[in-house]
Amino acid sequence: MAARILVADDEPSLRKVLDAQLRRSGHEVVAVADGALAIAALEQEPFHLVVTDLKMPHVDGLGVLRWVVRNQPGLPVILITAHGTVDAAVEALREGAYDFVTKPFDREELQLVIDKALRNERQASRRVSDDGSGLGIVGTSAVLRELLAFVEKVARSPTTVLISGESGTGKELVARALHSRSGREAGPFIAVNCGAIPESLFEAELFGHERGAFTGAVTSKPGRMELAQGGTLFLDEVGELPKDMQVKLLRALQERTITRVGGVRTLELDVRVVAATNVDLGKAVADGRFREDLYYRLNVVPIRLAALRDRSEDVPALVAHFLARFNQRLGKSLEGVLPEAMAALQAWSWPGNIRELENVMERAVLLADGPWVGPQDLPAELVRDRRGAPDPEDEPGPSDGLGLKEYLRVHTAKLERTRIQRVLGEEDGNVTRAARRLGISRKSLQVKMKEYGLRES
């Protein structure tokens, strides 16, 4: 998929080479001669990736990186360095750079790094802090409050954590919350997407390599585990690890040491490991696809994230969060979401979880013509399948004279009753299990059942 890439380098010949290479790959390129011009471009236009030289006049590559980390967190930055500045590049990785390549660089190596950065950028949810928790996690449901309390409880421990849950539930966000509360927050947070790295390059990516270790290794390079020293290593999609790498990772975790590919020096590790998976690792162990000993090494403190459909009471807060974000990003000034649209959003099953809701809200804010997001701005299938939401024929018409607040109250109550009734049915009338899924106490559920005339079986 084409992307908008900003290139910053004070060498005209290198700018020309990078511009031509990226355009041949189908990308749109803006090339500038120094860091000050790069920052000016970032202030004016959106980009998917920044490729910048480390040494430049006016503002260098580190200055560009620090501006991006402060003002556009989540935007990946790749540094181009000379041989004598590799140590500075490694320090830049600790400050938040995505990766670096050294001059003279191999074009295929650079293309691989760029493609990987763009894949990660598209997969990552934009992280914006919400309501003062400082963790960027939005919602007020009992399920979420319990999760946040557990994060606070285990964050300062050095123990390995395994986060599981469906795709789009916010596993990386929880991993970052653990890091920010761990006492290691001054150290780096290094993320590795285990499903996005070619199997042949995985060992070098994780452990690093020495010059000449394999074809294309024109210089020595630290691996992700080495870069995470003093901080947190986040292994996303850990269930995708190749079998031979599972053995090597297990050894590194047990011995707390690594050796670069092609190297002989052993490096002691001071790293807190947080892993995440959207597959059932227990089943993968039973099927012989994942090592049992590695599973137990990772699963010391398990955290299971609820799907969005199981905490639908958080949807309005998430909707407001994304509305504010996309108002700012798209230059809109929408006031809110109409009750009919909110009812559809809360009733939808959200198979893609929070990431799907984010995409729906971006589309809605972009398409909305008036001051409010309405059903017409939502995907047709979402409005059409409301999973038991009130029939439009039963809704009060304009002549009923309901104000907006009263209208919202009436339909929220209808939606709540429908949700409770459905979950009770799915749990065969078991109030305890239904309350757990709804994120409320058993007593609160019984009160609501009495209010809505629902019997306890």
BELDA-V251468 format. One record per pair of residues at least 12 apart in sequence whose ideal C-beta (glycine too) atoms are under 8 Angstrom apart, sorted by the first residue. I is the first residue (numbers start at 1). J is the second residue. D is the distance in Angstrom with one decimal. If there is no record, write none. Layout:
# BELDA-V251468
i:I j:J d:D
i:I j:J d:D
This chain:
# BELDA-V251468
i:1 j:118 d:7.6
i:1 j:122 d:7.3
i:2 j:26 d:4.8
i:2 j:27 d:5.5
i:2 j:28 d:6.4
i:3 j:27 d:5.2
i:3 j:28 d:7.3
i:3 j:48 d:3.9
i:3 j:49 d:6.0
i:3 j:118 d:5.2
i:3 j:121 d:7.9
i:4 j:27 d:7.3
i:4 j:28 d:4.8
i:4 j:29 d:7.9
i:4 j:30 d:7.3
i:4 j:45 d:7.3
i:4 j:46 d:6.8
i:4 j:47 d:4.9
i:4 j:48 d:5.4
i:4 j:49 d:7.9
i:5 j:22 d:5.5
i:5 j:27 d:5.2
i:5 j:28 d:7.1
i:5 j:29 d:5.4
i:5 j:30 d:7.5
i:5 j:47 d:6.5
i:5 j:48 d:6.6
i:5 j:49 d:4.8
i:5 j:50 d:7.5
i:5 j:51 d:6.3
i:5 j:114 d:7.6
i:6 j:29 d:8.0
i:6 j:30 d:5.2
i:6 j:31 d:8.0
i:6 j:32 d:7.3
i:6 j:38 d:6.0
i:6 j:41 d:5.7
i:6 j:42 d:6.7
i:6 j:47 d:4.7
i:6 j:49 d:7.3
i:6 j:50 d:4.8
i:6 j:51 d:7.2
i:6 j:52 d:7.8
i:7 j:19 d:6.4
i:7 j:22 d:7.2
i:7 j:29 d:6.0
i:7 j:30 d:7.1
i:7 j:31 d:4.4
i:7 j:32 d:7.2
i:7 j:51 d:5.0
i:7 j:52 d:7.5
i:8 j:31 d:7.7
i:8 j:32 d:5.2
i:8 j:33 d:7.6
i:8 j:34 d:6.7
i:8 j:35 d:6.0
i:8 j:37 d:7.1
i:8 j:38 d:3.9
i:8 j:50 d:7.2
i:8 j:51 d:7.4
i:8 j:52 d:4.1
i:8 j:53 d:6.4
i:8 j:56 d:6.6
i:8 j:61 d:7.3
i:8 j:64 d:6.3
i:9 j:31 d:7.6
i:9 j:33 d:7.4
i:9 j:52 d:7.1
i:9 j:53 d:4.2
i:9 j:56 d:7.1
i:9 j:80 d:6.8
i:10 j:33 d:5.5
i:10 j:34 d:5.7
i:10 j:53 d:6.5
i:10 j:55 d:7.9
i:10 j:56 d:4.8
i:10 j:57 d:6.0
i:11 j:53 d:7.3
i:12 j:33 d:7.7
i:14 j:53 d:7.4
i:14 j:80 d:7.7
i:14 j:103 d:8.0
i:15 j:31 d:4.6
i:15 j:33 d:7.3
i:18 j:31 d:7.0
i:18 j:51 d:6.5
i:19 j:31 d:5.0
i:21 j:107 d:6.1
i:21 j:110 d:7.5
i:21 j:111 d:7.2
i:22 j:114 d:7.5
i:25 j:111 d:6.9
i:25 j:114 d:7.9
i:30 j:45 d:7.2
i:30 j:47 d:7.5
i:33 j:56 d:7.8
i:34 j:56 d:4.7
i:34 j:57 d:5.3
i:34 j:58 d:4.6
i:34 j:59 d:6.4
i:35 j:52 d:6.9
i:35 j:56 d:5.2
i:35 j:58 d:6.0
i:35 j:59 d:3.0
i:35 j:60 d:5.6
i:35 j:61 d:6.6
i:35 j:63 d:5.0
i:35 j:64 d:4.6
i:36 j:58 d:4.2
i:36 j:59 d:4.6
i:37 j:58 d:8.0
i:38 j:50 d:7.0
i:38 j:52 d:6.2
i:38 j:59 d:7.4
i:38 j:64 d:5.1
i:39 j:59 d:6.4
i:39 j:63 d:7.7
i:39 j:64 d:6.3
i:39 j:67 d:5.2
i:42 j:67 d:7.2
i:42 j:68 d:7.0
i:42 j:71 d:7.5
i:42 j:72 d:6.6
i:46 j:329 d:7.7
i:47 j:75 d:6.7
i:48 j:75 d:7.7
i:48 j:118 d:6.1
i:48 j:121 d:5.6
i:48 j:122 d:7.8
i:49 j:75 d:7.4
i:49 j:76 d:5.4
i:49 j:77 d:7.9
i:49 j:78 d:7.0
i:49 j:114 d:6.7
i:49 j:117 d:5.7
i:49 j:118 d:5.9
i:49 j:121 d:6.5
i:50 j:64 d:6.6
i:50 j:68 d:6.3
i:50 j:75 d:6.5
i:50 j:76 d:7.2
i:50 j:77 d:4.6
i:50 j:78 d:7.1
i:51 j:77 d:7.9
i:51 j:78 d:4.9
i:51 j:80 d:6.8
i:51 j:114 d:7.1
i:52 j:64 d:5.0
i:52 j:65 d:7.5
i:52 j:77 d:6.6
i:52 j:78 d:7.4
i:52 j:79 d:6.2
i:52 j:80 d:7.0
i:53 j:79 d:7.6
i:53 j:80 d:5.0
i:53 j:81 d:7.8
i:54 j:79 d:5.2
i:54 j:80 d:6.7
i:54 j:81 d:4.6
i:54 j:82 d:7.5
i:54 j:85 d:5.3
i:54 j:88 d:6.2
i:54 j:89 d:6.2
i:54 j:92 d:7.3
i:54 j:100 d:7.8
i:55 j:81 d:8.0
i:55 j:82 d:7.1
i:55 j:85 d:6.6
i:61 j:79 d:5.2
i:61 j:80 d:7.8
i:61 j:92 d:7.1
i:62 j:88 d:7.3
i:62 j:92 d:5.8
i:62 j:95 d:7.4
i:64 j:77 d:6.9
i:65 j:77 d:5.0
i:65 j:79 d:7.3
i:65 j:92 d:5.7
i:65 j:95 d:6.2
i:65 j:96 d:6.5
i:65 j:97 d:5.4
i:66 j:95 d:6.9
i:68 j:96 d:7.8
i:69 j:95 d:6.8
i:69 j:96 d:4.4
i:73 j:127 d:6.2
i:74 j:121 d:7.3
i:74 j:124 d:5.8
i:74 j:126 d:5.4
i:74 j:127 d:6.0
i:75 j:121 d:7.3
i:76 j:98 d:3.9
i:76 j:117 d:4.2
i:76 j:118 d:7.7
i:76 j:120 d:6.7
i:76 j:121 d:5.3
i:77 j:96 d:7.4
i:77 j:97 d:5.1
i:77 j:98 d:5.8
i:78 j:97 d:7.2
i:78 j:98 d:5.6
i:78 j:99 d:5.4
i:78 j:100 d:6.7
i:78 j:101 d:7.0
i:78 j:113 d:6.0
i:78 j:114 d:6.7
i:78 j:117 d:6.1
i:79 j:92 d:5.5
i:79 j:97 d:5.4
i:79 j:99 d:7.6
i:79 j:100 d:4.1
i:79 j:101 d:7.7
i:80 j:100 d:7.1
i:80 j:101 d:5.8
i:80 j:102 d:7.7
i:80 j:103 d:6.3
i:80 j:105 d:6.7
i:81 j:100 d:5.5
i:81 j:101 d:7.5
i:81 j:102 d:5.4
i:81 j:103 d:6.9
i:82 j:102 d:7.0
i:82 j:103 d:5.2
i:83 j:102 d:6.0
i:83 j:103 d:7.4
i:83 j:219 d:6.5
i:86 j:100 d:7.9
i:86 j:102 d:6.4
i:86 j:219 d:6.9
i:86 j:220 d:7.6
i:89 j:102 d:7.7
i:90 j:222 d:5.8
i:90 j:227 d:6.9
i:93 j:188 d:7.2
i:93 j:190 d:7.7
i:93 j:222 d:7.9
i:93 j:227 d:5.1
i:94 j:187 d:7.6
i:94 j:188 d:4.3
i:94 j:227 d:6.5
i:94 j:231 d:7.7
i:95 j:188 d:7.8
i:96 j:188 d:8.0
i:98 j:113 d:7.9
i:98 j:117 d:4.9
i:98 j:120 d:7.6
i:99 j:113 d:5.0
i:99 j:116 d:7.8
i:99 j:117 d:6.7
i:101 j:113 d:6.1
i:102 j:218 d:7.0
i:102 j:219 d:4.7
i:104 j:218 d:7.5
i:105 j:218 d:7.8
i:106 j:216 d:5.3
i:106 j:218 d:6.2
i:108 j:216 d:6.9
i:109 j:216 d:5.6
i:109 j:218 d:8.0
i:112 j:201 d:7.8
i:116 j:196 d:6.0
i:116 j:197 d:7.3
i:119 j:193 d:7.7
i:119 j:196 d:5.4
i:120 j:191 d:7.8
i:120 j:193 d:5.9
i:120 j:196 d:6.7
i:123 j:193 d:7.4
i:124 j:172 d:7.1
i:125 j:168 d:7.8
i:125 j:170 d:6.9
i:125 j:172 d:7.5
i:125 j:173 d:6.9
i:125 j:354 d:6.8
i:125 j:355 d:5.8
i:125 j:358 d:6.3
i:126 j:325 d:7.0
i:126 j:358 d:7.7
i:127 j:173 d:6.4
i:127 j:176 d:7.1
i:128 j:321 d:7.4
i:128 j:325 d:5.8
i:130 j:317 d:7.9
i:130 j:321 d:5.9
i:131 j:317 d:7.9
i:133 j:148 d:6.6
i:134 j:180 d:7.2
i:135 j:148 d:7.0
i:135 j:151 d:7.4
i:135 j:173 d:7.4
i:135 j:176 d:7.7
i:135 j:177 d:4.2
i:135 j:180 d:6.9
i:135 j:181 d:7.9
i:136 j:173 d:5.9
i:136 j:176 d:7.4
i:136 j:177 d:7.6
i:137 j:170 d:6.8
i:137 j:173 d:5.9
i:137 j:174 d:7.4
i:137 j:177 d:6.5
i:138 j:314 d:7.1
i:138 j:317 d:5.3
i:138 j:318 d:5.3
i:138 j:321 d:4.7
i:139 j:311 d:6.7
i:139 j:314 d:3.4
i:139 j:317 d:5.3
i:139 j:318 d:6.6
i:140 j:313 d:7.6
i:140 j:314 d:6.8
i:140 j:317 d:6.2
i:141 j:311 d:4.4
i:141 j:313 d:5.0
i:141 j:314 d:4.9
i:141 j:439 d:4.0
i:142 j:439 d:4.2
i:142 j:440 d:5.6
i:142 j:441 d:7.2
i:143 j:306 d:4.9
i:143 j:310 d:7.1
i:143 j:311 d:4.8
i:143 j:439 d:3.9
i:144 j:306 d:8.0
i:144 j:311 d:6.4
i:144 j:314 d:6.2
i:144 j:439 d:7.4
i:147 j:174 d:7.4
i:147 j:303 d:7.3
i:147 j:305 d:7.2
i:147 j:306 d:7.9
i:148 j:177 d:7.8
i:150 j:303 d:6.7
i:151 j:174 d:6.6
i:151 j:177 d:5.2
i:151 j:178 d:6.0
i:151 j:181 d:6.6
i:151 j:303 d:7.7
i:152 j:181 d:6.2
i:154 j:178 d:7.4
i:154 j:301 d:5.4
i:155 j:177 d:7.4
i:155 j:178 d:5.0
i:155 j:180 d:7.9
i:155 j:181 d:3.5
i:155 j:182 d:4.9
i:156 j:181 d:6.8
i:156 j:182 d:5.9
i:156 j:183 d:5.3
i:157 j:301 d:7.4
i:158 j:272 d:5.5
i:159 j:300 d:5.0
i:159 j:301 d:5.3
i:160 j:253 d:7.4
i:160 j:272 d:7.6
i:160 j:273 d:4.8
i:160 j:274 d:7.3
i:160 j:275 d:7.1
i:160 j:297 d:6.8
i:160 j:298 d:5.7
i:160 j:300 d:4.8
i:160 j:301 d:7.0
i:161 j:175 d:7.8
i:161 j:178 d:6.2
i:161 j:273 d:7.8
i:161 j:274 d:4.8
i:161 j:275 d:7.3
i:161 j:300 d:7.2
i:161 j:301 d:4.6
i:161 j:302 d:7.7
i:161 j:303 d:6.2
i:162 j:238 d:7.8
i:162 j:274 d:8.0
i:162 j:275 d:5.1
i:162 j:276 d:7.4
i:162 j:277 d:7.1
i:162 j:281 d:7.5
i:162 j:298 d:4.8
i:162 j:299 d:4.5
i:162 j:300 d:7.5
i:162 j:301 d:7.2
i:162 j:302 d:5.2
i:162 j:303 d:7.2
i:163 j:175 d:6.3
i:163 j:274 d:6.8
i:163 j:275 d:7.1
i:163 j:276 d:4.3
i:163 j:277 d:7.7
i:163 j:303 d:4.8
i:163 j:305 d:6.6
i:164 j:276 d:7.2
i:164 j:277 d:5.4
i:164 j:278 d:7.4
i:164 j:280 d:7.8
i:164 j:281 d:7.3
i:164 j:302 d:6.8
i:164 j:303 d:7.3
i:164 j:304 d:5.4
i:164 j:305 d:7.1
i:165 j:276 d:8.0
i:165 j:278 d:6.7
i:165 j:304 d:6.2
i:165 j:305 d:3.2
i:165 j:306 d:7.3
i:165 j:307 d:7.2
i:166 j:278 d:5.8
i:166 j:305 d:7.7
i:166 j:307 d:5.2
i:166 j:353 d:5.7
i:167 j:278 d:4.8
i:167 j:352 d:7.0
i:167 j:353 d:6.8
i:167 j:355 d:7.2
i:168 j:308 d:7.8
i:168 j:352 d:4.9
i:168 j:353 d:3.4
i:168 j:354 d:5.4
i:168 j:355 d:3.4
i:168 j:356 d:6.0
i:169 j:305 d:4.2
i:169 j:306 d:7.2
i:169 j:307 d:6.3
i:169 j:308 d:7.1
i:169 j:353 d:4.8
i:169 j:354 d:6.4
i:170 j:305 d:6.4
i:170 j:353 d:7.8
i:170 j:354 d:5.6
i:171 j:236 d:7.0
i:171 j:276 d:4.0
i:171 j:278 d:7.7
i:171 j:305 d:6.3
i:172 j:191 d:6.7
i:172 j:234 d:6.7
i:172 j:236 d:6.3
i:172 j:276 d:7.0
i:174 j:303 d:6.5
i:174 j:305 d:6.7
i:175 j:189 d:7.8
i:175 j:191 d:7.8
i:175 j:232 d:7.3
i:175 j:234 d:4.6
i:175 j:236 d:7.9
i:175 j:274 d:4.6
i:175 j:276 d:6.4
i:176 j:189 d:6.2
i:176 j:234 d:7.9
i:178 j:232 d:7.1
i:178 j:274 d:5.7
i:179 j:231 d:7.0
i:179 j:232 d:4.2
i:179 j:234 d:7.8
i:179 j:272 d:7.7
i:179 j:274 d:7.4
i:182 j:232 d:6.6
i:182 j:272 d:6.2
i:184 j:230 d:6.6
i:184 j:231 d:5.2
i:184 j:232 d:5.9
i:184 j:272 d:5.9
i:186 j:230 d:7.9
i:187 j:228 d:7.6
i:187 j:229 d:7.4
i:187 j:230 d:3.8
i:187 j:231 d:2.9
i:187 j:232 d:7.2
i:188 j:227 d:6.2
i:188 j:228 d:5.7
i:188 j:229 d:7.7
i:188 j:230 d:7.2
i:188 j:231 d:4.0
i:188 j:232 d:7.6
i:189 j:228 d:7.8
i:189 j:231 d:5.9
i:189 j:232 d:5.1
i:189 j:234 d:6.6
i:190 j:224 d:5.1
i:190 j:225 d:7.9
i:190 j:227 d:5.1
i:190 j:228 d:4.0
i:190 j:231 d:6.7
i:190 j:232 d:7.2
i:190 j:233 d:5.4
i:190 j:234 d:6.9
i:191 j:234 d:4.4
i:191 j:236 d:6.2
i:192 j:205 d:7.1
i:192 j:206 d:6.7
i:192 j:224 d:4.9
i:192 j:233 d:7.0
i:192 j:234 d:6.8
i:192 j:235 d:5.5
i:192 j:236 d:6.7
i:193 j:236 d:4.9
i:193 j:237 d:6.0
i:194 j:235 d:5.9
i:194 j:236 d:6.4
i:194 j:237 d:4.7
i:194 j:238 d:5.4
i:194 j:239 d:7.7
i:194 j:240 d:4.7
i:194 j:241 d:5.2
i:195 j:236 d:7.6
i:195 j:237 d:3.9
i:195 j:240 d:3.9
i:196 j:237 d:7.8
i:199 j:242 d:4.8
i:199 j:245 d:7.8
i:202 j:241 d:7.8
i:202 j:242 d:6.3
i:202 j:245 d:5.2
i:203 j:245 d:6.5
i:203 j:248 d:6.5
i:203 j:261 d:5.6
i:204 j:217 d:7.5
i:204 j:221 d:7.6
i:204 j:223 d:6.8
i:204 j:261 d:4.9
i:205 j:223 d:6.3
i:205 j:224 d:6.2
i:206 j:223 d:5.1
i:206 j:224 d:5.6
i:206 j:225 d:5.8
i:206 j:245 d:7.3
i:206 j:248 d:7.9
i:206 j:249 d:7.2
i:207 j:223 d:4.3
i:207 j:225 d:6.2
i:207 j:226 d:7.5
i:207 j:248 d:7.6
i:207 j:252 d:7.4
i:207 j:258 d:4.9
i:207 j:259 d:6.8
i:207 j:260 d:5.8
i:207 j:261 d:6.1
i:208 j:220 d:7.6
i:208 j:221 d:5.7
i:208 j:222 d:4.4
i:208 j:223 d:3.3
i:208 j:225 d:7.8
i:208 j:226 d:5.3
i:208 j:258 d:7.7
i:208 j:260 d:4.1
i:208 j:261 d:7.0
i:208 j:263 d:7.7
i:209 j:221 d:5.8
i:209 j:223 d:7.5
i:209 j:260 d:5.4
i:209 j:261 d:4.0
i:209 j:262 d:5.6
i:209 j:263 d:7.5
i:210 j:260 d:5.3
i:210 j:261 d:7.0
i:210 j:262 d:4.1
i:210 j:263 d:4.5
i:211 j:262 d:7.8
i:212 j:262 d:6.6
i:213 j:260 d:7.5
i:213 j:261 d:4.7
i:213 j:262 d:2.8
i:213 j:263 d:7.6
i:214 j:261 d:7.2
i:214 j:262 d:7.3
i:217 j:262 d:7.2
i:220 j:260 d:7.3
i:222 j:260 d:7.6
i:223 j:258 d:7.1
i:223 j:260 d:6.8
i:225 j:252 d:6.6
i:225 j:258 d:5.4
i:225 j:269 d:6.4
i:225 j:271 d:6.2
i:226 j:258 d:6.7
i:226 j:260 d:7.8
i:226 j:267 d:6.2
i:228 j:271 d:4.7
i:229 j:269 d:7.1
i:229 j:270 d:5.6
i:229 j:271 d:6.4
i:230 j:270 d:5.7
i:230 j:271 d:7.9
i:231 j:271 d:7.1
i:231 j:272 d:7.3
i:232 j:271 d:7.2
i:232 j:272 d:4.8
i:232 j:273 d:7.6
i:232 j:274 d:5.9
i:233 j:271 d:4.9
i:233 j:272 d:7.2
i:233 j:273 d:5.2
i:233 j:274 d:7.3
i:234 j:274 d:5.1
i:234 j:275 d:7.7
i:234 j:276 d:7.1
i:235 j:273 d:6.7
i:235 j:274 d:7.3
i:235 j:275 d:4.3
i:235 j:276 d:7.1
i:236 j:275 d:7.9
i:236 j:276 d:5.0
i:237 j:276 d:7.0
i:237 j:277 d:6.5
i:237 j:278 d:7.0
i:238 j:275 d:4.2
i:238 j:276 d:6.6
i:238 j:277 d:5.3
i:238 j:281 d:7.8
i:238 j:298 d:6.7
i:239 j:277 d:4.3
i:239 j:278 d:7.5
i:239 j:279 d:4.2
i:239 j:281 d:5.8
i:239 j:284 d:5.8
i:239 j:289 d:7.9
i:239 j:290 d:6.3
i:241 j:290 d:7.7
i:243 j:289 d:7.9
i:243 j:291 d:7.5
i:246 j:290 d:6.8
i:246 j:291 d:4.7
i:246 j:294 d:5.1
i:247 j:291 d:7.1
i:249 j:294 d:6.6
i:250 j:291 d:6.5
i:250 j:293 d:6.0
i:250 j:294 d:4.5
i:250 j:297 d:6.1
i:252 j:269 d:7.0
i:253 j:273 d:6.6
i:253 j:294 d:7.9
i:253 j:297 d:5.4
i:253 j:298 d:8.0
i:254 j:297 d:7.1
i:256 j:268 d:6.5
i:256 j:269 d:4.7
i:256 j:270 d:8.0
i:257 j:269 d:6.1
i:273 j:298 d:7.4
i:275 j:298 d:4.8
i:281 j:295 d:5.3
i:281 j:298 d:7.8
i:281 j:299 d:7.1
i:282 j:295 d:7.3
i:306 j:439 d:7.6
i:307 j:350 d:7.2
i:307 j:353 d:5.9
i:308 j:350 d:4.2
i:308 j:353 d:4.5
i:308 j:354 d:5.7
i:308 j:356 d:8.0
i:308 j:357 d:6.6
i:309 j:349 d:5.0
i:309 j:350 d:5.3
i:310 j:437 d:5.1
i:310 j:438 d:7.8
i:310 j:439 d:7.4
i:311 j:439 d:5.1
i:312 j:346 d:5.2
i:312 j:347 d:7.9
i:312 j:419 d:6.2
i:313 j:438 d:7.7
i:313 j:439 d:6.4
i:315 j:342 d:7.8
i:315 j:345 d:5.5
i:315 j:346 d:4.8
i:315 j:357 d:7.1
i:316 j:342 d:6.5
i:316 j:346 d:7.3
i:318 j:354 d:6.5
i:318 j:357 d:5.8
i:319 j:337 d:5.8
i:319 j:342 d:6.9
i:319 j:345 d:6.0
i:319 j:357 d:7.4
i:319 j:361 d:6.4
i:320 j:336 d:7.7
i:322 j:357 d:6.9
i:322 j:358 d:5.5
i:322 j:361 d:3.8
i:322 j:362 d:7.2
i:322 j:365 d:7.9
i:323 j:336 d:7.0
i:323 j:337 d:7.0
i:323 j:361 d:6.3
i:323 j:365 d:6.5
i:323 j:373 d:7.2
i:326 j:361 d:6.1
i:326 j:362 d:5.2
i:326 j:365 d:4.0
i:326 j:366 d:7.4
i:327 j:365 d:6.4
i:330 j:362 d:7.8
i:330 j:365 d:5.8
i:330 j:366 d:5.9
i:332 j:365 d:5.5
i:332 j:366 d:7.9
i:332 j:368 d:7.3
i:333 j:371 d:7.6
i:334 j:365 d:6.0
i:334 j:368 d:5.7
i:334 j:371 d:6.1
i:334 j:372 d:6.6
i:334 j:373 d:6.1
i:335 j:371 d:4.7
i:335 j:372 d:6.0
i:336 j:372 d:5.9
i:336 j:373 d:7.3
i:337 j:372 d:6.6
i:337 j:373 d:4.5
i:338 j:372 d:5.0
i:338 j:373 d:6.7
i:338 j:374 d:4.7
i:338 j:375 d:7.3
i:339 j:404 d:7.5
i:339 j:407 d:5.5
i:339 j:408 d:4.6
i:339 j:411 d:5.1
i:339 j:412 d:7.7
i:340 j:374 d:6.8
i:340 j:375 d:5.0
i:340 j:392 d:7.9
i:340 j:395 d:7.9
i:340 j:411 d:7.7
i:341 j:364 d:7.8
i:341 j:372 d:8.0
i:341 j:373 d:5.4
i:341 j:374 d:5.3
i:341 j:375 d:5.0
i:341 j:377 d:7.1
i:341 j:378 d:5.9
i:342 j:408 d:7.6
i:343 j:386 d:6.9
i:343 j:389 d:5.2
i:343 j:390 d:7.1
i:343 j:411 d:5.5
i:343 j:412 d:7.9
i:343 j:414 d:8.0
i:343 j:415 d:5.3
i:344 j:375 d:6.1
i:344 j:378 d:6.0
i:344 j:382 d:5.7
i:344 j:383 d:5.1
i:344 j:386 d:5.5
i:344 j:389 d:6.8
i:345 j:357 d:7.4
i:345 j:360 d:7.6
i:345 j:378 d:7.3
i:345 j:382 d:7.4
i:346 j:389 d:8.0
i:346 j:415 d:5.7
i:346 j:419 d:7.6
i:347 j:386 d:4.3
i:347 j:387 d:4.9
i:347 j:388 d:6.9
i:347 j:389 d:4.2
i:347 j:415 d:6.5
i:347 j:418 d:7.4
i:347 j:419 d:7.7
i:348 j:382 d:5.1
i:348 j:385 d:7.5
i:348 j:386 d:7.5
i:348 j:387 d:7.1
i:349 j:387 d:6.3
i:360 j:378 d:6.6
i:360 j:379 d:6.4
i:360 j:382 d:6.9
i:361 j:373 d:8.0
i:363 j:377 d:7.6
i:363 j:379 d:7.3
i:364 j:377 d:4.3
i:364 j:378 d:5.9
i:387 j:422 d:7.2
i:388 j:418 d:4.6
i:388 j:421 d:7.7
i:388 j:422 d:5.8
i:389 j:414 d:7.6
i:389 j:415 d:6.0
i:389 j:418 d:6.2
i:390 j:411 d:6.4
i:390 j:414 d:4.5
i:390 j:415 d:7.1
i:390 j:418 d:7.2
i:395 j:411 d:7.2
i:396 j:410 d:7.2
i:416 j:448 d:7.2
i:416 j:452 d:7.7
i:417 j:452 d:4.3
i:417 j:454 d:7.5
i:419 j:438 d:7.4
i:420 j:434 d:7.4
i:420 j:438 d:6.8
i:420 j:445 d:7.1
i:420 j:448 d:6.1
i:420 j:449 d:6.8
i:420 j:452 d:6.7
i:420 j:454 d:6.5
i:421 j:452 d:7.8
i:421 j:454 d:6.1
i:423 j:437 d:5.4
i:423 j:438 d:5.9
i:424 j:449 d:7.8
i:424 j:454 d:6.8
i:424 j:457 d:7.9
i:428 j:457 d:7.5
i:429 j:456 d:7.0
i:429 j:457 d:3.0
i:431 j:445 d:5.9
i:431 j:446 d:6.5
i:431 j:449 d:7.6
i:431 j:456 d:5.8
